[in-house]
Amino acid sequence: MEMKAVFTGLLVSGMLAATPAPAQKVPYPEFSLSKATVEARLRFLASDELQGRRTGEQGNKVAARYIAEQFRGLGIHPVPGQADYFQYISFEKVAGAADGYLVAGADTLANGKDLVVLSGKPFRGTAEMVFAGYGLEDSAKGWDDYKGIDAKGKIVLVQSGFPESQTPREAIAAGAVKRKIAGEKGAVALVELFSSTAPWNLIANFMGGERLNLAGNGANDPELPHLWVNGKEPSITRSLRGVSSAALFSAGRASGKVTSSNVIAYLEGSDPKLKNEYILLSAHYDHIGVGKQGGQPYTAEDSIFNGARDNAFGTVALLSAAQSFASLKPKRSVLFIAFTGEELGLLGSRYYAEHPLLPLNKCIFNFNNDGAGYNDVSLISVLGLERTGARREIETAATKFGLGVVGDPAPEQNLFDRSDNVNFAAKGIPAPTFSPGFRDFDEALMKTYHQAADNPETVDFDYLQKFCQAYIYAARLIANRAVPPKWTPGDKYEAAAKKLYGE
């Protein structure tokens, strides 16, 4: 009896051993992304040899080539019909502001303090000053700010931005249009009352340094003197609005031409139907350069603004997503874009949004990756989390890798409209920005933001690994959705979405 029980037990054990074990679900490739891989990518992109990756400089071009060859090595091809991975962009390079002042009544506004010379040839003279609202003309929108105004031979004073928007991005974009109109009206100079939410001292420092503008768009007049003054200061606005003439001196700003490129790759989706739509994954790869180019304090020992956090960090996440999706395609197609020119006014993404290589109405989502840095490695921050229809996927992905999620942690900074995502949001595409973890702009964050100290040695690579994994997994979940994400009803970009998608 005992021997029979033993034999039966052995027989059952043998049968169990011969039965195949239940198949284990293979994790998505992002789950096996190694820390060594992301660290190597970041250390290259943020190395001293790339000299801060400033748009138009050699280090920026080396970074672009590196990204392109990463795509090629992964077997991800250029957009169908394109010869290579580069979308070449011509820029007007404007030298740093030298000197200038504006005398209105008893007040003298000096360059670098209450005034910044943006562009134009040297000018010295006194002329009548006329106020022309926002300085815009567009019959479709009801703008006719020069009605009844003779601007010929005069200094034209206008408000910055557009009537419906005062963000720095819109102020820069609107300024080019206003300069063109003022020049056509025969004005001798254009003066804008800058009144955006951004602090004036940061704006004056940023805009007074070496600048790049998109060239060849018909809106740039390099000859006309163009200035911003601190319209956030009520006394300055009162002074300029209260005079009939002003004396202007500007040493001018020399300009030339440079080129840079967006780096773009395309992966076709796996689903026969859904592959006709695509998700756009993006990050900017440029930074602010070396020494005076950076516009921030530096030392002889460390004058390179490496931009490890801003935005080698996000570029690594983009390349890691390409690696993962090349191994296992999502249902929808994926367009990968590494943007240039973000630090100089979101110029690379602005150019692409106006010159897309694929139809924008087939893009269901732009998952942008950018940030000023981090001060909390327990979470990620998502600008637009509540607005763009993919909160569930983002939170699911973050939780998988032990990270929390916060929405816009500094609404007063209007950060949603200050990265490349906004150029696609303005077209109607749901477009949040996935950012390293922070809860506020504190001292820890500002210690590296646009500082020479932002180098690879300060990066937490364990956090970078998890950050990349969460970004990729969230992107996969969104790309595989049966129904595309949508803007929250009533969002300011919802109307553009309805127009784009024909809803």
C-alpha positions in Angstrom: 0.0 0.0 0.0 2.8 2.4 0.9 4.8 1.4 -2.2 1.7 2.1 -4.4 1.3 5.6 -2.9 5.0 6.4 -3.5 4.7 5.2 -7.1 1.5 7.2 -7.7 3.2 10.3 -6.2 6.2 9.9 -8.4 4.0 9.4 -11.5 2.0 12.5 -10.7 5.2 14.5 -10.1 6.5 13.3 -13.4 3.3 14.3 -15.2 3.4 17.7 -13.6 7.0 18.2 -14.6 6.2 17.2 -18.2 3.3 19.7 -18.3 4.5 23.1 -19.7 4.4 25.9 -17.2 1.9 28.7 -17.8 3.4 31.2 -20.2 4.8 34.2 -18.4 3.8 37.5 -19.9 6.9 39.1 -21.4 7.2 42.7 -20.2 7.4 45.5 -22.6 10.9 46.5 -23.7 10.8 49.6 -21.6 10.8 47.5 -18.5 14.3 46.2 -19.3 15.8 49.6 -20.2 19.1 49.7 -18.4 20.5 52.5 -16.3 23.9 52.1 -18.1 22.2 52.9 -21.5 20.4 56.1 -20.4 23.5 57.2 -18.5 25.8 56.8 -21.6 23.3 58.8 -23.7 23.1 61.6 -21.3 26.8 61.8 -20.7 27.4 62.2 -24.4 24.7 64.8 -25.0 25.7 66.9 -22.0 29.5 66.5 -22.5 31.8 69.5 -22.6 32.8 68.5 -26.1 29.3 69.5 -27.4 29.8 73.1 -26.0 26.3 73.6 -24.7 24.5 72.5 -28.0 23.6 76.1 -28.9 21.4 76.3 -32.0 23.5 76.9 -35.1 26.8 76.0 -33.4 29.0 73.0 -34.1 28.1 71.2 -30.9 24.4 71.5 -31.8 25.1 69.9 -35.2 27.1 67.0 -33.5 24.2 66.4 -31.2 21.8 66.3 -34.2 24.0 63.8 -36.0 24.2 61.6 -32.9 20.4 61.5 -32.5 20.0 60.7 -36.2 22.5 57.8 -36.0 20.8 56.5 -32.9 17.6 56.3 -34.9 19.4 54.7 -37.8 21.0 52.1 -35.5 17.6 51.2 -34.1 16.2 50.6 -37.6 13.9 53.5 -37.5 13.7 55.4 -40.8 13.2 58.9 -41.9 9.6 60.1 -42.7 8.5 58.4 -46.0 9.5 60.6 -48.9 12.4 62.3 -46.9 16.0 61.7 -47.9 17.3 61.8 -44.4 16.5 62.6 -40.7 17.1 66.3 -40.9 14.6 69.1 -41.3 16.9 72.0 -42.1 16.0 75.5 -40.8 17.5 78.8 -41.7 17.9 81.3 -38.9 18.7 85.0 -38.7 21.4 85.3 -36.1 21.3 88.7 -34.3 24.3 89.8 -32.3 23.9 90.9 -28.7 22.6 94.4 -28.0 25.3 97.0 -27.8 23.8 100.3 -26.6 20.6 102.3 -26.8 18.3 104.7 -25.0 14.9 106.3 -25.4 14.1 109.8 -24.1 10.5 110.5 -23.5 9.8 113.8 -21.7 11.8 113.8 -18.5 12.5 110.0 -18.6 15.4 108.3 -20.1 15.1 104.5 -20.6 18.4 102.7 -21.0 19.3 99.5 -22.8 19.6 96.6 -20.4 17.6 98.2 -17.7 14.1 99.4 -18.8 14.7 98.9 -22.5 16.1 96.2 -24.8 17.1 96.7 -28.4 15.8 93.7 -30.3 17.0 94.4 -33.8 17.6 96.9 -36.5 20.2 99.2 -38.0 21.9 102.0 -36.0 19.6 105.0 -35.4 19.8 108.4 -33.8 17.1 111.0 -34.0 14.0 112.7 -32.6 10.6 111.8 -34.2 6.9 112.1 -33.5 5.6 109.1 -31.5 2.1 107.6 -32.3 0.3 104.9 -30.4 -1.2 102.1 -32.6 -2.8 99.7 -30.2 -1.3 96.3 -30.8 0.1 97.3 -34.1 -1.8 94.6 -36.0 -3.9 94.4 -39.1 -6.1 91.4 -39.9 -9.6 91.9 -41.4 -10.6 88.4 -40.5 -10.0 89.0 -36.8 -11.2 92.6 -36.8 -7.7 94.1 -36.2 -7.2 97.5 -37.7 -4.9 99.3 -35.3 -3.4 101.7 -37.9 -6.8 103.1 -38.9 -6.6 106.8 -39.1 -2.9 106.8 -38.2 -0.1 108.1 -40.5 3.0 106.3 -39.3 5.4 107.5 -42.0 8.6 109.0 -40.5 7.4 108.3 -36.9 8.2 106.1 -33.9 5.3 103.7 -33.5 4.4 102.6 -29.9 2.4 99.4 -29.5 1.4 96.9 -26.9 3.3 93.6 -27.0 1.7 90.2 -27.9 -1.7 89.6 -29.3 -5.0 90.9 -27.9 -5.9 87.4 -26.6 -2.5 86.4 -25.5 0.5 87.9 -23.6 2.8 84.9 -23.2 6.5 85.5 -24.0 6.2 83.1 -27.0 3.3 85.0 -28.4 5.1 88.3 -27.8 8.1 87.1 -29.8 5.9 85.7 -32.6 3.7 88.8 -32.7 6.8 91.1 -32.7 8.0 89.9 -36.1 4.6 90.5 -37.6 4.4 94.0 -36.1 7.8 94.9 -37.3 6.8 94.0 -40.9 3.6 96.1 -40.7 5.4 99.1 -39.2 8.1 98.9 -41.8 5.5 98.9 -44.6 3.8 101.9 -43.0 7.0 103.9 -43.2 7.8 104.0 -39.5 11.3 104.9 -38.4 11.2 102.6 -35.3 8.9 100.2 -33.5 8.6 100.3 -29.7 6.6 97.6 -27.8 5.3 97.9 -24.2 6.2 94.4 -23.0 3.6 93.3 -20.4 3.8 89.5 -20.3 3.7 87.5 -17.1 7.4 86.7 -17.3 9.7 88.8 -15.1 11.1 91.8 -17.0 14.7 91.3 -15.8 14.8 87.8 -17.1 13.2 89.0 -20.4 15.7 91.9 -20.8 18.6 89.6 -20.1 17.4 86.9 -22.5 16.4 89.1 -25.3 19.4 91.4 -25.0 21.8 88.5 -25.7 22.7 86.9 -29.0 19.4 85.9 -30.6 18.1 83.7 -33.4 15.0 84.3 -35.4 13.4 82.2 -38.1 14.6 83.5 -41.4 12.7 83.7 -44.7 9.2 83.9 -43.3 8.5 87.3 -44.7 8.0 88.8 -41.3 11.5 89.9 -40.4 12.8 93.4 -41.3 16.4 93.5 -40.1 16.6 97.2 -40.9 13.8 98.7 -38.7 14.9 99.5 -35.2 12.7 97.4 -32.9 12.7 97.8 -29.1 10.9 96.4 -26.1 10.4 98.6 -23.0 9.2 97.5 -19.6 5.5 98.0 -19.9 5.0 96.1 -16.6 6.1 99.4 -15.0 3.1 101.7 -14.9 5.2 104.9 -14.8 7.0 103.9 -18.1 3.7 103.3 -19.8 2.3 106.6 -18.7 5.5 108.4 -19.7 5.5 107.0 -23.3 1.8 107.3 -23.8 1.9 110.9 -22.6 4.4 112.4 -25.1 4.0 113.4 -28.7 7.7 112.9 -29.6 10.7 111.0 -28.4 14.5 110.9 -28.9 15.9 107.5 -29.8 19.4 106.2 -30.0 20.2 102.6 -31.0 23.6 101.2 -31.8 21.8 98.5 -33.8 22.3 94.8 -33.8 24.2 93.1 -36.6 22.7 90.0 -38.2 23.7 87.1 -40.4 22.5 83.6 -41.4 23.0 80.2 -39.7 21.3 76.8 -40.1 20.2 74.1 -37.7 17.8 71.2 -37.9 15.1 69.3 -36.3 15.8 65.5 -36.2 12.9 63.4 -37.3 12.2 59.7 -37.6 9.1 57.6 -38.2 7.9 54.2 -37.1 4.8 52.6 -38.7 2.3 51.1 -36.2 1.3 47.5 -36.0 -2.5 47.8 -36.3 -3.8 47.8 -39.9 -6.2 50.6 -39.2 -4.8 52.6 -36.3 -1.4 52.9 -38.0 -2.9 55.6 -40.2 -2.9 57.8 -37.1 0.3 58.7 -35.2 1.5 59.9 -31.8 4.2 62.6 -31.8 7.0 62.1 -29.2 9.2 65.2 -28.9 12.0 66.8 -26.9 14.3 69.7 -27.7 18.0 68.8 -27.8 19.5 72.4 -28.0 20.8 74.3 -25.0 22.3 77.8 -24.4 25.9 77.4 -25.3 29.1 78.7 -23.7 30.1 81.8 -21.7 28.3 85.0 -22.6 26.0 83.0 -25.0 24.3 81.6 -21.9 23.4 84.9 -20.5 24.1 83.6 -16.9 27.1 83.8 -14.5 29.9 81.4 -15.3 33.6 81.0 -14.3 36.8 80.4 -16.2 36.9 76.9 -14.8 33.3 76.2 -15.9 31.9 78.3 -18.8 30.0 75.5 -20.6 26.2 75.3 -20.1 26.0 71.5 -20.5 22.2 71.3 -20.2 22.1 67.9 -18.6 18.6 68.4 -17.2 17.5 70.9 -19.9 17.2 69.0 -22.0 19.6 66.1 -22.5 17.3 64.5 -19.9 14.3 64.6 -22.2 16.3 63.8 -25.3 17.5 60.6 -23.6 13.8 59.7 -22.9 13.0 60.3 -26.5 15.8 58.0 -27.7 14.9 55.4 -25.2 11.3 55.5 -26.5 12.6 54.9 -30.0 14.6 51.9 -28.7 11.6 50.4 -27.0 9.1 50.9 -29.9 11.6 49.6 -32.4 11.6 46.4 -30.4 7.9 46.2 -30.1 5.7 48.5 -32.2 2.6 50.1 -30.7 -0.7 50.0 -32.6 -0.4 53.6 -33.9 2.5 54.9 -35.8 5.0 57.1 -34.0 6.8 60.3 -35.1 9.9 61.1 -33.2 11.1 64.7 -33.3 14.2 66.2 -31.5 13.7 70.0 -31.8 16.3 72.6 -32.2 15.9 76.3 -31.2 13.7 75.8 -28.2 15.8 77.9 -25.9 15.6 80.8 -28.4 11.8 81.0 -28.5 10.5 77.5 -29.4 11.6 78.1 -32.9 12.2 74.5 -34.1 8.8 73.3 -33.1 7.2 76.5 -34.4 8.9 75.8 -37.8 7.7 72.2 -37.8 4.1 73.1 -36.9 4.1 75.4 -39.9 5.9 72.9 -42.2 4.8 69.4 -41.0 6.1 66.3 -42.8 3.0 64.4 -41.9 -0.6 65.7 -41.8 -1.3 67.3 -38.4 -4.9 66.1 -38.4 -3.6 62.5 -38.2 -1.6 63.3 -35.1 -3.7 62.2 -32.1 -1.3 63.4 -29.3 1.9 65.2 -28.8 3.7 63.8 -25.8 6.5 66.4 -25.2 9.4 65.9 -22.9 11.1 68.9 -21.3 11.8 70.5 -17.9 13.8 73.0 -16.0 15.3 70.3 -13.8 14.0 68.4 -10.7 13.9 68.7 -7.0 11.8 65.6 -6.2 12.9 62.2 -7.5 9.7 60.5 -6.1 7.5 61.9 -8.9 7.1 63.3 -12.3 5.4 66.6 -13.2 3.0 66.8 -16.2 2.0 70.2 -17.5 -1.4 69.7 -18.9 -2.2 66.5 -17.0 -5.8 67.6 -16.3 -6.4 69.2 -19.7 -5.2 66.7 -22.4 -7.2 63.5 -21.8 -4.5 61.0 -20.9 -4.2 61.3 -17.2 -5.1 57.6 -16.6 -2.4 56.3 -18.9 0.2 58.7 -17.4 -0.6 57.8 -13.8 -0.7 54.1 -14.6 2.8 54.2 -16.2 4.3 56.3 -13.4 2.9 54.0 -10.7 4.5 51.0 -12.5 7.9 52.5 -11.8 7.2 53.7 -8.3 6.7 57.4 -9.2 3.9 59.8 -8.2 2.4 62.3 -10.6 1.6 66.0 -10.0 -0.1 68.3 -12.5 1.1 71.8 -13.2 3.0 72.6 -9.9 3.6 76.3 -10.7 0.5 77.7 -12.5 1.7 81.3 -12.0 4.6 80.5 -14.4 2.3 79.5 -17.3 4.7 76.7 -18.0 2.3 74.9 -20.4 2.7 77.6 -22.9 6.5 77.8 -22.5 7.7 74.6 -24.2 7.5 73.1 -27.6 4.1 71.4 -26.9 2.3 74.8 -27.2 3.0 75.1 -30.9 1.0 71.9 -31.4 -1.6 72.7 -28.8 -2.3 75.9 -30.8 -3.0 73.7 -33.8 -5.5 71.7 -31.7 -3.4 68.6 -30.8 -3.6 67.5 -27.2 -0.1 68.2 -26.1 1.1 67.9 -22.4 4.7 68.2 -21.4 6.2 65.3 -19.3 8.7 66.9 -16.9 11.1 65.7 -14.1 9.6 66.1 -10.7 9.2 69.4 -9.0 6.6 71.1 -6.8 7.8 74.7 -7.1 10.6 76.9 -8.4 12.8 76.7 -5.3 16.5 77.2 -4.7 17.4 73.6 -5.4 15.8 73.9 -8.9 17.3 77.2 -9.8 20.8 76.1 -8.7 21.1 74.2 -12.0 18.4 75.8 -14.3 20.3 77.5 -17.1 23.5 77.3 -15.0 26.9 76.1 -15.9 26.5 73.7 -12.9 23.9 71.6 -14.9 26.3 68.8 -15.9 26.1 65.0 -15.9 27.8 64.6 -12.5 24.8 66.1 -10.8 22.2 63.8 -12.3 20.5 61.0 -10.4 20.7 58.2 -13.0 18.5 55.8 -11.1 15.8 58.5 -11.4 16.6 59.1 -15.1 16.0 55.4 -15.8 12.6 55.4 -14.1 11.7 58.7 -15.7 12.4 57.2 -19.1 10.6 54.0 -18.4 7.5 55.8 -17.2 7.5 58.1 -20.3 7.8 55.2 -22.7 5.1 53.1 -21.0 2.7 56.0 -20.9 3.3 56.8 -24.6 2.7 53.1 -25.4 -0.6 53.1 -23.5 -1.7 56.3 -25.3 -0.6 55.0 -28.7 -2.6 51.8 -28.2 -5.8 53.5 -27.0 -9.0 52.6 -29.0 -10.1 56.3 -28.9 -7.7 59.2 -29.1 -7.4 61.6 -26.1 -9.3 64.9 -26.2 -9.0 68.3 -24.6 -11.0 68.9 -21.5 -14.3 70.6 -22.6 -13.9 74.4 -22.5 -10.1 74.4 -22.8 -8.7 77.3 -24.7 -7.3 75.0 -27.3 -10.5 73.0 -27.8 -11.8 75.2 -30.6 -8.6 74.6 -32.6 -9.0 70.9 -32.1 -12.5 70.9 -33.5 -11.2 72.8 -36.5 -8.2 70.5 -37.0 -10.1 67.2 -36.6 -13.3 68.4 -38.3 -15.4 67.7 -35.2 
